[in-house]
């Protein structure tokens, strides 16, 4: 990257996305490598806890309500986005990339209904 560029690594909690990133803190959030500013604060939402709580609630509540009202099988069958979050079901790996990376058999969610 060119000097003066900025990296914001929002996945630093899970190990980061860039070779030069390392976790930082809210009190000392940035550092520079090769002229590139890095912002890699673990738990970025912690800087705005009230706002981040409302945001997380707003995006997850519809899924929780669907699961509560329809049950797992119907909620997941009705929502392709929710289906993407299912890795295992009834003892089977239902996410093909996970099965492949683990060298385990894959079984489609719909085949378990």
C-alpha positions as CSV (number, residue, x, y, z in Angstrom):
1,X,0.0,0.0,0.0
2,X,1.1,3.5,-0.6
3,X,2.4,5.6,2.3
4,X,-0.5,7.6,3.8
5,X,-2.9,4.8,3.3
6,X,-5.0,3.6,6.3
7,X,-5.9,0.0,7.3
8,X,-8.9,-0.6,9.6
9,X,-8.8,-4.3,10.5
10,X,-12.2,-5.1,11.9
11,X,-11.3,-8.8,12.2
12,X,-8.4,-8.3,14.5
13,X,-10.3,-10.2,17.2
14,X,-10.1,-13.3,15.0
15,X,-6.5,-12.9,14.1
16,X,-6.7,-10.1,11.6
17,X,-6.7,-9.8,7.8
18,X,-3.4,-8.3,7.0
19,X,0.2,-9.3,7.4
20,X,1.2,-6.2,9.3
21,X,-1.8,-6.0,11.7
22,X,-1.6,-6.6,15.5
23,X,-4.2,-5.9,18.2
24,X,-4.3,-2.4,19.6
25,X,-6.4,-0.8,22.3
26,X,-8.8,2.1,22.5
27,X,-6.2,4.1,24.5
28,X,-3.5,3.5,21.9
29,X,-5.4,2.6,18.7
30,X,-2.9,3.2,15.9
31,X,0.6,2.5,14.7
32,X,2.4,2.9,11.4
33,X,4.2,0.3,9.3
34,X,5.9,1.4,6.1
35,X,4.0,4.7,6.1
36,X,0.6,2.9,6.4
37,X,-1.5,3.8,9.4
38,X,-3.1,0.8,11.1
39,X,-6.2,0.9,13.3
40,X,-6.7,-2.6,14.8
41,X,-8.6,-2.1,18.0
42,X,-10.0,-5.4,19.3
43,X,-13.6,-5.0,20.3
44,X,-14.2,-1.8,18.3
45,X,-17.9,-1.7,19.4
46,X,-16.7,-1.2,23.0
47,X,-16.0,2.4,22.1
48,X,-19.7,3.0,21.7
49,X,-21.4,0.3,23.8
50,X,-24.9,1.7,23.9
51,X,-25.0,2.3,20.1
52,X,-23.4,-1.0,19.3
53,X,-25.8,-2.8,21.6
54,X,-28.8,-1.3,19.8
55,X,-27.3,-2.0,16.4
56,X,-26.6,-5.7,17.2
57,X,-30.1,-6.0,18.7
58,X,-31.7,-4.5,15.6
59,X,-29.9,-6.9,13.2
60,X,-30.3,-10.1,15.2
61,X,-33.8,-9.8,16.7
62,X,-35.6,-10.8,13.5
63,X,-33.6,-14.0,13.4
64,X,-34.3,-14.7,17.0
65,X,-38.0,-14.1,16.5
66,X,-38.1,-16.3,13.4
67,X,-36.4,-19.1,15.3
68,X,-38.7,-18.7,18.3
69,X,-41.9,-18.4,16.3
70,X,-41.2,-21.0,13.6
71,X,-38.7,-23.4,15.1
72,X,-35.2,-24.1,13.7
73,X,-36.2,-26.2,10.7
74,X,-38.9,-23.8,9.3
75,X,-37.0,-20.6,10.1
76,X,-33.8,-21.8,8.4
77,X,-35.7,-23.3,5.4
78,X,-37.5,-20.0,4.9
79,X,-34.5,-17.7,5.1
80,X,-31.4,-18.2,2.9
81,X,-29.4,-15.8,5.1
82,X,-30.1,-17.8,8.2
83,X,-29.3,-21.0,6.3
84,X,-25.8,-19.6,5.7
85,X,-25.2,-19.4,9.4
86,X,-25.9,-23.1,10.0
87,X,-22.7,-25.2,10.1
88,X,-24.0,-28.3,11.8
89,X,-27.5,-29.8,12.2
90,X,-28.6,-33.2,13.7
91,X,-25.0,-34.3,14.0
92,X,-24.0,-33.5,10.3
93,X,-21.9,-30.8,8.9
94,X,-24.2,-28.7,6.7
95,X,-21.7,-26.1,5.5
96,X,-19.7,-27.5,2.6
97,X,-16.6,-25.4,3.1
98,X,-16.4,-26.5,6.7
99,X,-16.8,-30.1,5.8
100,X,-14.1,-29.9,3.1
101,X,-11.7,-28.1,5.4
102,X,-12.2,-30.7,8.1
103,X,-12.1,-33.7,5.7
104,X,-15.5,-34.7,6.9
105,X,-18.7,-35.6,5.0
106,X,-21.1,-32.9,4.0
107,X,-24.9,-33.2,4.1
108,X,-27.2,-30.4,2.8
109,X,-29.5,-28.9,5.4
110,X,-32.5,-29.6,3.2
111,X,-31.7,-33.3,3.1
112,X,-32.0,-33.5,6.9
113,X,-35.5,-32.1,7.0
